[in-house]
């Protein structure tokens, strides 16, 4: 893993599209975003490339390379362009930052970690949080990822404890402008651990709300097990709420995959009560 970039310009095909269009229109300047849509700047269009206000320079060849990769973000450091991606020896997976029309998602072994069809990752996160009802007290986020859940919850909750298995994911989050608050919010506590091993170390009844949004079953089957669910309910205060996102629970058509149904049954068995389906959040 090697992702030690400083705070830099980060772009995707979405941001370079207006640059090529402005060049074709023979404009001297253009407006684009240096941070995947969070802000906008005016850049100078030169014969050999584009110059940003801070002096960073991007050649037209580099712009063409960015435009050709619709599932990859790129970091510009002075004149050097690099893909926002990395390989992790443990757990033997490839990670990359993938652009959307809003906040980016992360691809892990080719699987996007957020819903991206008809929704961007930030909107996806807010729907999952709303499925929990009001947030209060301490909140447990079992899988940090790019930190969107922890960031959104920390705006309301007293404290958010968030667990991440792989430092490579956090390295990508440090590159991601949409993840900045994960590293600056005073009421977010990060734990580097496999959630399956980390949750059992937490105190009984320590949390008022739990958001369990794990990777797919293929990547993290143990996080869908009855043993893990029992640990989640152990650290949840009696009468409080847990939201479990199930990627294969297709709310639009009312269809439920066998895997999602079995997970919901195991969850109900661990809690001693029936799981309630949350259509907007895509889980129970």
N, C-alpha and C positions, 0 to 999 in steps of 0.2 A: 504494500500500500504506500503510495507516494502522492499526497495531495496537499503539500505544504505551500499553497499559494497565499499571498497576501490579499487584502481586500482589493478586488479587481473588477474590471468590467466583465460581465457575463451575458452572453448573447445566444440566440437561437435563430432558426430560419424565420421566425415571426418578426424579430427585430431587424434583420438585414433586408427583408423584403422592401420596405420603404426606401432604403438606400439605393438599391438597384433601380427602382422606379424613378427616383429623383434624378439619378444619373442619366437615364434615358430621356428624361424631360429637360436635360441640360441645366438643371438648377445648380446653384453654387453652394447651397446648404440643404440640409434635410433634418427632420425631427425623428429621433429614435429613442429607445430606452436602453440605458446601460446596465439595467438590473432586472431583466425579465419582466418588465411591465410596471414596476413600482414607481418609477419616475421617468421623466423625459428630458432630453437635452438636444441642443442644436449642434450638429456636427458639420464640419467643412468637407465638401466634396472636391477632392483634388484629382488630377489626371491619373495618378497611380494608385489612389486609394482614399480612405476616409480618415480625418483627424478629429479626435474627440477633444473636448475643452481642456482636459487634463494633460493633453499632449500624446496620449496613446494613439497609435496609428495602425490601421487595418488596410491591407492591400485588397484590390478587387479580386485577386485570386483567392485570398482567404475568405472573402465574403461569399464567393461562389461555393467554396468548400462547406461553409456553414449552411448555405441554402440547400445543399444537396443532402443534408442529414436532418430529416424531420423528427427523429426521435432522440436527438442528442443536443445538449447544451455545450457551449464552448466558453472557456475562460481566456480573456485577452490580458496579458501581462506585458505592458509596454508594446513591443511588436511581436511577441511570441503568442501563438494561439495553441491552446490545448483543449482536448475533450474533457468534460467534467465526468470522469469515470474512473473506476479502479477495480482491481481484483483483490479479493480477500482469500488468503490461504486457508483460513479457518473462519467460516465453514465452507470453503471451497466454492465461492460464488462470485459472479461478476456483477458490479453495481454501476449504474449510470444515471445521471440526472436527465429527465425527459421533459421537454417543454410542453405546455398546454397554452390555451388562450388566457389562462389566469396563472395561478401558482403552479410550479412544476411538480411532477411526481418523481419517484425513484423507481427504476427498473431493477429488480433483483432476480438474476437468472432468467431475465426476459419477462418476468411478471410485473405489471404495474401495481404499486402498492396503494393506489387510490382508484375510485371510480372516475373515469375520464370521458365516458360517452354521454354527451348532453349535459355535462357538469364538470366543473374544475375541482381540483383537490381541496381547495379552501372551502368551497360550497359543500363539498362532500363531507368534510370535517364538521362544519357547522350543523348539518342535518343530523349527524350522529350524536352530537352533543345535545341538540334539542330533544332527541329521543329520550334522554335521561331526565327531562324536566329541569327544574331549577337546580343549579349547582350551588353547593354550600360546603363549608368545612374543608376537609382534606379530600383530594381526589387522587386516585391511582390510575395512571395510564400505563398499561402493561407493555406496550411496544412503541418506543419513541418515534422511530423512522425519521422523517424530516422535522418532526416536532410540532406539526400543525395542531394536533389535539392538545398537547401540553400548553402551547401558546394561547389557544382560544380559551381553554379552561382556566388558565391563570389570570385572565382578565376578570374573572368572577369569583373563583374559589379562593379560600384562604391560602392553601398550599397545594401544589401538584407534585407528586412523586412519579417520575417517568423512567421506565426501564428499557435499555437497549442492549441487544446481544453483541453487535459488531461495531467496533470503533470506526470501521470504514463507512458505515452509514452516517455516523456523526461527522466524519470528515467531509462528506458530500453536503451535509446540512450546513457546515461552516462556509461552504462555497455559495450556498443558496441564499440570495438576499431575503427571501420570504421566511427564512428560518432564524433571522438575527435574534429575535426576542428569546429564543430557546437558551441562548448563552448570556443574556443580559437581564432577564427577569429574576428578581430577587426571591420570588416565591415558587420557583421551579427547582426541584432537587433531582439531579440526574443520577441514575445507578447504572453502571456498566455490568451487565450480567445476562445470562439466559433467564427469561422470565420464569421458566419452569423451576429453576434453582433459586431465583431471587425472591419470588413471592413467599415461599416458606420461611424466609428469614425475617419477614415483616411481622409486626405485633398483631395480636388478635384485635378485631373490631377497630382497626386504626383509621378506616376510611368511610366517608359518607357516600361517596359515589365511586364506581369503577367503570372505566371504559376499556373494553377488551376488543381490540381491533387487530387481530393477528395476521401474519402473512397467510397465504393459502395453505390448505391442509397438506399439499405436496411438500411445502417448504418447512412447515412447523406443525406436524401432526400431533405432537405432545401437548400443544397448547389448546387442543380440542378434546383432551382426555378428561374422564371423570375425576381422576386424581388431581388434575390442575384446577378444575372447577371447584372442588372441595376446598382447596387452598384460597381461592378467590373469595368464597363465602365465609371462610374463617376470618379473613382480614376486613370484611365488610360489616359495618354495624347492623344489628338487627333492624329490619324494617326499611333499610335504605336500598338504593337501586344500583344495579349493574346492567350495562348495555354491552351486548356481544354482537359484533358485526359478523354476518355470515355471507361470504361473497357469492355463494351459490343459491341464496334465497332470493328468487327472482320475483320481487314484489309486483312488477308491472303486470305480469300475466297470471299472478297468483300461483305460480308453480314452485314447488319445493323439491330440491334434489334430495336423494336419499341421505347423502352426507350431512346436509344442513339439518334435515329432520332428526337424524341420530344425534347430532350435536345438541340440538334443542332439548331432546329427551334426556341426554346426560346432564345438561345444565339444570333441568327441572328436578332430576333425581338428586343432584348435589345440594340444591337449595331447599328441597322439601316443599316447593310450591310450583305452580305452573308458569312456564315461560310465556310472556305476552309478546306477540309479534309487533314490531315497530316498522310500519311500512316505509315511512319517510327515511328512516336511517338504514334500512336494509338489514335488520337484525332482530334480536329479541332482548 
